[in-house]
């Protein structure tokens, strides 16, 4: 009664007391959980960059690679990609024992759930090293250098674009051995020295040469040639069954052949580029097909030469001439 007389509100006190008890009980019985994130110490500023799709036909990281069936770890892959001759900003481990490096991702690579990269590394079962067609990617923290480009000119060599190719029927028949790792420069030099006027780089580390493109090879979108050169990650060197093709635009033996002179002395036929009649000049080698001729009129003669074709076309007041299939002259 004295509490009531002093203005104390018993109902409010009981509500407050009950609320206090509920809070105390909640605090007393709620476990304090520590969510521990186990982070493996990576070299330098390297950090995990997620799980990414990959495939044999077009590697997500295509600049350098190696495999180790017994000792692959995340650390050893990062070391491979970042030291010595390599200075890449991305490293990736895949299929337990594969390591890939690069400064950019191939077009089409997709970031997927980390749970899809679930194969233990061959050298450390406590680490994950990707999975089938899945790549655990790591980033150095450095900004990638300027993206790779399709080299347009090397000396007197000029890009003709990206062409389809196949192992069964090569667009350029001669497989060249280059000095050092494959780049556009080293491949054009090798083809020049071998006496060929066309050069092509493919699948990052392959170089092919020839006097002309073989039947069946045709231009494809430039984006198909999206693999960087093994010897220079700032350049594109074709792709899977795709060839970055270059044409030598001067007579073989002149300067500008990828940094060399000479060549052309192995008896291999080459396009006629000088001494052409009626002010005609050599343009390039183009793909043609029976169902859609580049030049509309055809003249066949078993004795066709470049000069006779030009003379025939010029006499008909045509300003373009083309020779094909050894006996055909088109205008």
TILO-406403 format. One record per residue (C-alpha): residue number from 1; x, y, z; chain; residue in three letters. Coordinates in steps of 0.001 Angstrom, whole numbers, plus 524288, in hexadecimal, padded with zeros to 5 digits. Example, Ala and Ser with C-alpha at 12.3 -4.5 7.8 and 13.67 -1.06 7.14 Angstrom:
<sites>
n | u | v | w | chain | res
1 | 8300C | 7EE6C | 81E78 | A | ALA
2 | 83566 | 7FBDC | 81BE4 | A | SER
</sites>
This chain:
<sites>
n | u | v | w | chain | res
1 | 80000 | 80000 | 80000 | A | UNK
2 | 80B26 | 80915 | 802CB | A | UNK
3 | 8101A | 806A4 | 7F506 | A | UNK
4 | 8030D | 80A6B | 7EF92 | A | UNK
5 | 802B0 | 81683 | 7F827 | A | UNK
6 | 81002 | 81ABA | 7F31B | A | UNK
7 | 80B29 | 819F5 | 7E520 | A | UNK
8 | 81236 | 80D4A | 7E1D1 | A | UNK
9 | 80BAF | 805F2 | 7D69A | A | UNK
10 | 80C08 | 7F778 | 7DA1E | A | UNK
11 | 806F9 | 7F311 | 7CCC6 | A | UNK
12 | 811EF | 7FA4F | 7C5F5 | A | UNK
13 | 81BDC | 7F48B | 7CF65 | A | UNK
14 | 81743 | 7E6BC | 7CC7E | A | UNK
15 | 81814 | 7E92B | 7BDD2 | A | UNK
16 | 825C8 | 7EEA2 | 7BF3A | A | UNK
17 | 829F8 | 7E367 | 7C7E5 | A | UNK
18 | 824C3 | 7D95F | 7BE4F | A | UNK
19 | 82BAA | 7E030 | 7B2E1 | A | UNK
20 | 8385B | 7E07F | 7BA85 | A | UNK
21 | 83758 | 7D214 | 7BDA0 | A | UNK
22 | 83505 | 7CEBB | 7AF60 | A | UNK
23 | 84106 | 7D660 | 7AB52 | A | UNK
24 | 84936 | 7D018 | 7B5EC | A | UNK
25 | 8448B | 7C299 | 7B24E | A | UNK
26 | 84767 | 7C53D | 7A3FC | A | UNK
27 | 85515 | 7C9D5 | 7A717 | A | UNK
28 | 85790 | 7BE97 | 7B035 | A | UNK
29 | 853B6 | 7B3E1 | 7A6BF | A | UNK
30 | 8585B | 7B91B | 79974 | A | UNK
31 | 8656D | 7B2F6 | 7960F | A | UNK
32 | 87005 | 7BC5E | 79177 | A | UNK
33 | 8749A | 7B5F5 | 784A2 | A | UNK
34 | 881BD | 7B957 | 77E8B | A | UNK
35 | 88165 | 7B7FD | 76F98 | A | UNK
36 | 88F75 | 7B4B4 | 76C65 | A | UNK
37 | 8942B | 7B6E2 | 75E5E | A | UNK
38 | 8A044 | 7AEEC | 75B94 | A | UNK
39 | 8A8D0 | 7B6B2 | 75260 | A | UNK
40 | 8B4FB | 7B06B | 74CF4 | A | UNK
41 | 8C07E | 7B9BF | 74C4E | A | UNK
42 | 8C2FD | 7BCAD | 73DE9 | A | UNK
43 | 8CF8C | 7C27A | 73874 | A | UNK
44 | 8D087 | 7D14C | 737DD | A | UNK
45 | 8C392 | 7D80B | 73535 | A | UNK
46 | 8BD49 | 7CC6B | 72E6C | A | UNK
47 | 8AF00 | 7C9EA | 731CC | A | UNK
48 | 8A4A0 | 7C02E | 72DB9 | A | UNK
49 | 89CC1 | 7C4BD | 721EC | A | UNK
50 | 89248 | 7BA4B | 72132 | A | UNK
51 | 88EE6 | 7AE3A | 7194B | A | UNK
52 | 88E2B | 7AFD5 | 70A78 | A | UNK
53 | 88A25 | 7A793 | 6FEE8 | A | UNK
54 | 894B3 | 7A270 | 6F5DB | A | UNK
55 | 895AE | 79924 | 6EA55 | A | UNK
56 | 8A030 | 7926C | 6E274 | A | UNK
57 | 89C7E | 7994E | 6D5E0 | A | UNK
58 | 89DE6 | 7A711 | 6DB39 | A | UNK
59 | 8A51F | 7A8AD | 6E806 | A | UNK
60 | 8A06F | 7B334 | 6F15F | A | UNK
61 | 8AEB8 | 7B65B | 6F456 | A | UNK
62 | 8B6BF | 7B334 | 6E84D | A | UNK
63 | 8C40E | 7B9B4 | 6E9A1 | A | UNK
64 | 8CBE0 | 7AF22 | 6F0AB | A | UNK
65 | 8C93C | 7A218 | 6F739 | A | UNK
66 | 8CEDC | 795D0 | 6FD20 | A | UNK
67 | 8CA14 | 78983 | 703E9 | A | UNK
68 | 8CF07 | 7819D | 70F79 | A | UNK
69 | 8C801 | 77507 | 712DF | A | UNK
70 | 8CE24 | 773E3 | 72067 | A | UNK
71 | 8D205 | 78157 | 72572 | A | UNK
72 | 8C88E | 78BB3 | 720A7 | A | UNK
73 | 8C490 | 795D1 | 72AD2 | A | UNK
74 | 8BE91 | 7A350 | 72A2D | A | UNK
75 | 8CB79 | 7A908 | 72EC3 | A | UNK
76 | 8D3BA | 7A203 | 72491 | A | UNK
77 | 8CA9F | 7A673 | 719B6 | A | UNK
78 | 8CB14 | 7B49C | 71E4C | A | UNK
79 | 8D9E9 | 7B3AF | 71EF7 | A | UNK
80 | 8DA70 | 7AE7A | 71112 | A | UNK
81 | 8D1A9 | 7B953 | 70BF4 | A | UNK
82 | 8D897 | 7C47A | 712C8 | A | UNK
83 | 8E738 | 7C1DB | 712AC | A | UNK
84 | 8F231 | 7C013 | 708FE | A | UNK
85 | 8EE0C | 7C2CD | 6FB00 | A | UNK
86 | 8DFCE | 7C339 | 6FF35 | A | UNK
87 | 8D956 | 7CF48 | 704EE | A | UNK
88 | 8CAE1 | 7CC90 | 703AB | A | UNK
89 | 8C06C | 7D277 | 70C61 | A | UNK
90 | 8B783 | 7C673 | 70C67 | A | UNK
91 | 8BA91 | 7B86B | 7101F | A | UNK
92 | 8B108 | 7AD17 | 70FC3 | A | UNK
93 | 8B12E | 79EF3 | 71446 | A | UNK
94 | 8A8B9 | 7948C | 70E06 | A | UNK
95 | 8A5C5 | 78600 | 70E34 | A | UNK
96 | 8AE89 | 783CF | 71A23 | A | UNK
97 | 8BB75 | 784E3 | 712E7 | A | UNK
98 | 8BACC | 78F93 | 70868 | A | UNK
99 | 8BF68 | 79DB7 | 70951 | A | UNK
100 | 8BC13 | 7A8C1 | 6FFE1 | A | UNK
101 | 8C079 | 7B6FE | 6FF28 | A | UNK
102 | 8BC2C | 7C348 | 6F82B | A | UNK
103 | 8B9B2 | 7D1D8 | 6F87D | A | UNK
104 | 8ABD5 | 7D0E4 | 6F359 | A | UNK
105 | 8A086 | 7C74E | 6F2A3 | A | UNK
106 | 89C8F | 7C11B | 6E5D3 | A | UNK
107 | 88F79 | 7C5D5 | 6E0DB | A | UNK
108 | 88490 | 7BD2A | 6E603 | A | UNK
109 | 88A97 | 7B9C1 | 6F32B | A | UNK
110 | 88031 | 7B9FF | 6FDD7 | A | UNK
111 | 8811F | 7BB65 | 70C8A | A | UNK
112 | 879EE | 7AFFE | 71301 | A | UNK
113 | 87732 | 7AB19 | 720C3 | A | UNK
114 | 88368 | 7A888 | 728BB | A | UNK
115 | 87DE2 | 79B1B | 72C11 | A | UNK
116 | 8805B | 796D8 | 71DFC | A | UNK
117 | 88F14 | 797C5 | 72027 | A | UNK
118 | 88FFE | 78BF2 | 72917 | A | UNK
119 | 89BA6 | 78384 | 7254D | A | UNK
120 | 8A6DF | 782F3 | 72F33 | A | UNK
121 | 8B436 | 7871B | 72A2B | A | UNK
122 | 8BD4C | 77BD8 | 726BB | A | UNK
123 | 8C7C3 | 781C6 | 72F73 | A | UNK
124 | 8BF3B | 785D8 | 73B02 | A | UNK
125 | 8B235 | 77F68 | 73DD0 | A | UNK
126 | 8AE30 | 78AA4 | 746C0 | A | UNK
127 | 8AD82 | 793E0 | 73B1E | A | UNK
128 | 8A405 | 793DA | 72FCB | A | UNK
129 | 8A989 | 79401 | 721FF | A | UNK
130 | 89DA2 | 79637 | 7197B | A | UNK
131 | 896A8 | 78AB3 | 71325 | A | UNK
132 | 89377 | 785C1 | 7058B | A | UNK
133 | 891D9 | 791FD | 6FD18 | A | UNK
134 | 8921F | 79A33 | 70980 | A | UNK
135 | 89D19 | 7A34E | 70D64 | A | UNK
136 | 8A051 | 7A8D0 | 71ADD | A | UNK
137 | 8A58C | 7B63B | 71726 | A | UNK
138 | 8AEBC | 7BEBB | 71F43 | A | UNK
139 | 8B205 | 7CD0F | 71D10 | A | UNK
140 | 8BED7 | 7D3E1 | 7202C | A | UNK
141 | 8B83C | 7E0C8 | 72371 | A | UNK
142 | 8BF13 | 7E78D | 71814 | A | UNK
143 | 8B788 | 7EDA8 | 70CEC | A | UNK
144 | 8B85E | 7E5B2 | 70067 | A | UNK
145 | 8C08B | 7EBD9 | 6F5A2 | A | UNK
146 | 8B9E5 | 7F140 | 6E992 | A | UNK
147 | 8B173 | 7E6CA | 6E383 | A | UNK
148 | 8B6E3 | 7DE54 | 6D891 | A | UNK
149 | 8B534 | 7E328 | 6CAA8 | A | UNK
150 | 8B574 | 7DD9B | 6BCF9 | A | UNK
151 | 8C23D | 7E27F | 6B75C | A | UNK
152 | 8BF26 | 7E993 | 6AAAD | A | UNK
153 | 8CCC9 | 7EB49 | 6A504 | A | UNK
154 | 8DA51 | 7E5A5 | 6A736 | A | UNK
155 | 8E3E7 | 7EBFD | 69DE7 | A | UNK
156 | 8DE6F | 7E8E8 | 69068 | A | UNK
157 | 8D530 | 7DE8E | 695D2 | A | UNK
158 | 8C6CF | 7E252 | 69656 | A | UNK
159 | 8BBBF | 7DB84 | 69D6D | A | UNK
160 | 8B18C | 7D4CB | 694F3 | A | UNK
161 | 8A923 | 7D183 | 6A0BD | A | UNK
162 | 8A4BA | 7C4DE | 6A71D | A | UNK
163 | 8A2CE | 7B87D | 69EED | A | UNK
164 | 89DA2 | 7AB01 | 6A1CA | A | UNK
165 | 8A72D | 79F8E | 6A21A | A | UNK
166 | 8A738 | 79109 | 6A551 | A | UNK
167 | 8B158 | 786A7 | 6A837 | A | UNK
168 | 8AC2A | 77E71 | 69CE4 | A | UNK
169 | 8AD56 | 78952 | 692C6 | A | UNK
170 | 8B68E | 7942A | 69697 | A | UNK
171 | 8B3D1 | 7A1B4 | 69149 | A | UNK
172 | 8C299 | 7A38F | 69078 | A | UNK
173 | 8C9F6 | 796F3 | 68E2D | A | UNK
174 | 8D79A | 799B7 | 69375 | A | UNK
175 | 8D94F | 798A4 | 6A249 | A | UNK
176 | 8E44F | 7A1EC | 6A5D2 | A | UNK
177 | 8EDDB | 7A0F9 | 6B111 | A | UNK
178 | 8EFC5 | 7AE51 | 6B73B | A | UNK
179 | 8FAFD | 7B394 | 6BF34 | A | UNK
180 | 8F63A | 7B4B4 | 6CD37 | A | UNK
181 | 8E7DC | 7B525 | 6D0BE | A | UNK
182 | 8DD98 | 7B7C9 | 6C66A | A | UNK
183 | 8D9CF | 7C5E9 | 6C3EE | A | UNK
184 | 8D4B5 | 7CC68 | 6B7B3 | A | UNK
185 | 8E265 | 7D1C0 | 6B5A4 | A | UNK
186 | 8E97A | 7C4C3 | 6B752 | A | UNK
187 | 8DFEE | 7BD92 | 6AE77 | A | UNK
188 | 8E070 | 7C77D | 6A35E | A | UNK
189 | 8EF35 | 7C757 | 6A457 | A | UNK
190 | 8EF88 | 7B880 | 6A37C | A | UNK
191 | 8E67E | 7B87A | 697A0 | A | UNK
192 | 8EE2C | 7C338 | 69110 | A | UNK
193 | 8FAEF | 7BBDD | 692E2 | A | UNK
194 | 8F48C | 7AF8A | 68D72 | A | UNK
195 | 8F06B | 7B6EC | 68145 | A | UNK
196 | 8E1C3 | 7B7A5 | 6837F | A | UNK
197 | 8D937 | 7C38C | 68196 | A | UNK
198 | 8CE47 | 7BF63 | 68ADE | A | UNK
199 | 8CFE6 | 7BCE1 | 69967 | A | UNK
200 | 8C613 | 7B8B7 | 6A394 | A | UNK
201 | 8C621 | 7B75D | 6B254 | A | UNK
202 | 8BCDA | 7ADFB | 6B90B | A | UNK
203 | 8B92E | 7A887 | 6C668 | A | UNK
204 | 8C2B1 | 7B17B | 6CD7A | A | UNK
205 | 8CF27 | 7AA23 | 6C9E9 | A | UNK
206 | 8CE29 | 7A545 | 6BBD4 | A | UNK
207 | 8D3B9 | 7AB73 | 6AF81 | A | UNK
208 | 8D03E | 7A7B6 | 6A17E | A | UNK
209 | 8D4C4 | 7ACD2 | 6944B | A | UNK
210 | 8D11B | 7AB4D | 68608 | A | UNK
211 | 8D0BB | 7B1B2 | 678B6 | A | UNK
212 | 8C1DA | 7B208 | 678F2 | A | UNK
213 | 8B642 | 7AE28 | 6814D | A | UNK
214 | 8B1B8 | 7A063 | 67E89 | A | UNK
215 | 8A418 | 79D93 | 67973 | A | UNK
216 | 899B5 | 79DEF | 683F7 | A | UNK
217 | 89FEB | 7A87A | 68C62 | A | UNK
218 | 8974B | 7B468 | 68DCD | A | UNK
219 | 896A0 | 7C0A8 | 6964C | A | UNK
220 | 88FE9 | 7BFA4 | 6A377 | A | UNK
221 | 88C99 | 7CA34 | 6AD7D | A | UNK
222 | 898D7 | 7D04C | 6B331 | A | UNK
223 | 893C7 | 7CCF5 | 6C0C9 | A | UNK
224 | 895F5 | 7BE7D | 6BDA6 | A | UNK
225 | 8A49F | 7C0EE | 6BE58 | A | UNK
226 | 8A4C6 | 7C3AA | 6CCE5 | A | UNK
227 | 8B089 | 7BC40 | 6D25E | A | UNK
228 | 8BC5A | 7C449 | 6D64D | A | UNK
229 | 8C9D4 | 7C113 | 6D111 | A | UNK
230 | 8D23F | 7B806 | 6D948 | A | UNK
231 | 8DD77 | 7C1A9 | 6D7C6 | A | UNK
232 | 8D5EC | 7CE5A | 6D984 | A | UNK
233 | 8C91B | 7CF27 | 6E0E6 | A | UNK
234 | 8C625 | 7DC93 | 6DB0B | A | UNK
235 | 8C410 | 7D66E | 6CD97 | A | UNK
236 | 8BA04 | 7CCEA | 6C86D | A | UNK
237 | 8BEEB | 7C070 | 6C211 | A | UNK
238 | 8B2F1 | 7BA10 | 6BC20 | A | UNK
239 | 8AA69 | 7B08F | 6C3A1 | A | UNK
240 | 8A579 | 7A28C | 6C311 | A | UNK
241 | 8A4E7 | 79F50 | 6B47F | A | UNK
242 | 8A65E | 7ADD2 | 6B1D9 | A | UNK
243 | 8B1E3 | 7B473 | 6AB52 | A | UNK
244 | 8B61A | 7C2BA | 6ABB8 | A | UNK
245 | 8BB3D | 7C428 | 69DCB | A | UNK
246 | 8C58A | 7CDE3 | 69912 | A | UNK
247 | 8C966 | 7D143 | 68B23 | A | UNK
248 | 8D6D3 | 7D61C | 686EF | A | UNK
249 | 8D3EB | 7E1B6 | 67E28 | A | UNK
250 | 8E13D | 7E370 | 677A7 | A | UNK
251 | 8E9CE | 7DA9F | 66F45 | A | UNK
252 | 8F077 | 7D0A6 | 677E9 | A | UNK
253 | 8FE85 | 7D48F | 67A51 | A | UNK
254 | 8FB8C | 7E2D0 | 67D7D | A | UNK
255 | 8FCBF | 7E853 | 68B28 | A | UNK
256 | 8F1AF | 7E7E1 | 694CB | A | UNK
257 | 8EFBC | 7D935 | 69597 | A | UNK
258 | 8ED97 | 7D938 | 6A42F | A | UNK
259 | 8FB03 | 7DEF3 | 6A66F | A | UNK
260 | 90291 | 7D6BF | 69C8D | A | UNK
261 | 9072C | 7D7CB | 68E95 | A | UNK
262 | 90967 | 7CD12 | 684AB | A | UNK
263 | 900F1 | 7C11D | 6834F | A | UNK
264 | 8F923 | 7BC70 | 677C7 | A | UNK
265 | 90408 | 7B3BE | 672CA | A | UNK
266 | 8FE2D | 7A656 | 67537 | A | UNK
267 | 8F71A | 7A512 | 66832 | A | UNK
268 | 8E9A2 | 7A74B | 66E10 | A | UNK
269 | 8E051 | 7AE8A | 664C7 | A | UNK
270 | 8DC46 | 7BC00 | 66953 | A | UNK
271 | 8D307 | 7C694 | 66444 | A | UNK
272 | 8D843 | 7CF5A | 65975 | A | UNK
273 | 8D947 | 7DCFF | 65F27 | A | UNK
274 | 8E224 | 7E491 | 655EB | A | UNK
275 | 8E2FB | 7E6DE | 64761 | A | UNK
276 | 8D45E | 7E53E | 64546 | A | UNK
277 | 8CEC7 | 7EAA3 | 63893 | A | UNK
278 | 8C54D | 7F5FB | 636BD | A | UNK
279 | 8C824 | 7FC0A | 64410 | A | UNK
280 | 8C206 | 7F096 | 64B4A | A | UNK
281 | 8C6E1 | 7EE49 | 65936 | A | UNK
282 | 8C5D0 | 7E28E | 66218 | A | UNK
283 | 8BB08 | 7E3C0 | 66C77 | A | UNK
284 | 8BA4A | 7D749 | 6749C | A | UNK
285 | 8B581 | 7C947 | 67505 | A | UNK
286 | 8A6B0 | 7C842 | 67683 | A | UNK
287 | 89D55 | 7BD24 | 67940 | A | UNK
288 | 89436 | 7B9B7 | 66E01 | A | UNK
289 | 889D9 | 7AF5F | 66BE7 | A | UNK
290 | 88222 | 7A9C1 | 6609B | A | UNK
291 | 874F9 | 7AE99 | 66594 | A | UNK
292 | 878B7 | 7BCAE | 667BD | A | UNK
293 | 88411 | 7C173 | 65F74 | A | UNK
294 | 88BA0 | 7CD4E | 66402 | A | UNK
295 | 88D91 | 7D0E6 | 655AA | A | UNK
296 | 8822F | 7CDCD | 64CCA | A | UNK
297 | 8883C | 7C9B1 | 63FC2 | A | UNK
298 | 890D0 | 7BDB9 | 63E09 | A | UNK
299 | 89A3A | 7BA46 | 63337 | A | UNK
300 | 8A0FB | 7ACE2 | 6331C | A | UNK
301 | 8ADA9 | 7A9EE | 62C30 | A | UNK
302 | 8B792 | 79F43 | 62EE7 | A | UNK
303 | 8C24E | 7A925 | 62C1B | A | UNK
304 | 8BD72 | 7B389 | 6357E | A | UNK
305 | 8C7B2 | 7BC35 | 63BBF | A | UNK
306 | 8C646 | 7C844 | 6441B | A | UNK
307 | 8CA7A | 7D0A6 | 638BB | A | UNK
308 | 8C141 | 7CA62 | 62ED5 | A | UNK
309 | 8B5C9 | 7CBC5 | 63832 | A | UNK
310 | 8B8AB | 7DA20 | 63A69 | A | UNK
311 | 8B9E7 | 7DC48 | 62BB7 | A | UNK
312 | 8ACEA | 7D594 | 62947 | A | UNK
313 | 8A5C9 | 7DD41 | 633E4 | A | UNK
314 | 8ABFF | 7EA09 | 62FC5 | A | UNK
315 | 8A7FE | 7E80C | 62196 | A | UNK
316 | 899F9 | 7E68F | 6265D | A | UNK
317 | 89B22 | 7F36E | 62DE3 | A | UNK
318 | 89ACD | 7ECD4 | 63B33 | A | UNK
319 | 8A2E0 | 7F2A4 | 64626 | A | UNK
320 | 8A37D | 7E64B | 64E7C | A | UNK
321 | 8A95D | 7D929 | 64B05 | A | UNK
322 | 8AADC | 7CCA0 | 652C7 | A | UNK
323 | 8B12B | 7BF6E | 6501A | A | UNK
324 | 8AC29 | 7B307 | 65678 | A | UNK
325 | 8AD5D | 7A44E | 65601 | A | UNK
326 | 8B954 | 7A56F | 64CFE | A | UNK
327 | 8B151 | 7A6F6 | 64078 | A | UNK
328 | 8A68C | 7B0A2 | 643B9 | A | UNK
329 | 8A6AF | 7BF3D | 64148 | A | UNK
330 | 89BA6 | 7C766 | 64714 | A | UNK
331 | 897D1 | 7D563 | 6448C | A | UNK
</sites>
